Amino acid sequence: MTVAASSDERRASAVQPERPLDWRDVCALEDIWPNSGVAALLDGKQLALVRVGEGDRVYALSNFDPFSDAFVIARGIVGDRAGRPKIASPIFKQTFDLETGACFEDPAVVLPTYPVRVQDGRVLVALPG
């Protein structure tokens, strides 16, 4: 099971009491091909769910590419940069750290990330409660 928490959530939990997370069942793990992504719509937010490798390591981040103003991140190329899991936008090829959402080429640009867990073959994403 993998849980990926955003840096904003880690900072927020250090400052204020933890808010309960609203876990949502999004899809089956097998719906996401290894080393690829799929798009999902949760509460009006377009997310990119990205599966790294053959196992159950899945990340969730915004599907919106701020460089091209398009919802395309889920269609990007999955890989790593110096051991960090990343996805490259299919439009202008900027790469984003899957754990933090930070753009490697422009660290001032950060995509929102969301906690993910895989349970009984299902991918669940948490939204703030």
N, C-alpha and C positions, 0 to 999 in steps of 0.2 A: 504494500500500500504506500502511495506517495502523497505527501501533503506539501503543497507549495504555497507559502504565504507571501504576500506582497510586502515590500519594505514599508509602505505607508501603514499597513496593518500592524507590522512589528513596532513601528514608532508609536502608533496610536495606543497599543496595548501597554506600552511602557508609561504613558502619560495618564491614561484613564482606565477605569475598570473595563475588562473585556466584555464586549457586547456579544450576545448569542449569535451564532451564525445560522443562516437559513440554508440548509443543504438541499440542493435540487438534483434530482435524477435527470441526467441529460441524455445519455445514450449508453449503448453497450460498448465495452472496451473494443470488441471486435469490429465495431463500426468505424474505428479509426485505424487506418493502415499504419504499420510501423514506419517511423520517420516521415510522418505527414500530419496534416491538420484537417480539421473540419470546422465549419462555422455553426454556431448555435445562437438562438435568440432567447434571452432570459430577461424578463421584466423590461422589455424594450431595449436591452443592451445586446449588441452583437459581439459575441465572444469568438475567439479562435481557440479551439482545443487542439493541443499539439502533443502527439505521442512520440516519445523518443525511444528508439530501439524496439526490440521485440517484446519487452516486458510490459509492466504496468505503470511506467513513468509517464505521467500526463501533466501538462501545464495548461493553464487557462489565462488568457490575456485579451485585451481589447482587439477586435478584428479590424479596427480603423487604422489605416496608414496615414499619419499626419503629413507625410511628404507628398503623397499623391492625392490626398483627400478622397480616398476610396476604401471601402471595406473589403480588403484583400489579404490580410495577414495570414489567414488560414490556408491560403494557396501558396505560401512561400516555401522556400527550400530550407529544410531542417538539417542542422549540422552542429558543429561546435567551434568555438574560438578559444584557443588556449585552455581547453578543457571545460569551458562554460557552454551549456546547451543554448543554441540560438536558432532563430528563424530569420531568413532574409526575405524582405518584401519582394513580391514578384514584379513590381513596377520599376522602382529606381534602385533596388537592391540594398537599401540600408538594412543593417542587421540589428536584431533586438535580442537581448539576453532574456531567455525564457523564465529565469528565476526572478529577475527584478523588473523586467520590462524596459530597461534602459537601452537606448540606442548606442551601439558601439562607436559609430562615427560622430555622433553628436549627443554626449551624455546629458545635455540639458533637456532632451526629449525623452520622456518616459511613458510607456504605455501602461495603463492600469492592469494589474494582475489580480487573480482571484485564487483562493485556496481550492485545491482539488484532492479528491481521494477516490480510489477504486475499491469498490466493495461488492463482493459476490459477482464479479464480472461487469459491474455497472460503473459508469463514470458519474461522480457527483461533484457539483461545483457549489461553493458557498458564496452567498451574497450577504452583506451586512444586514443584521436583523433589525 
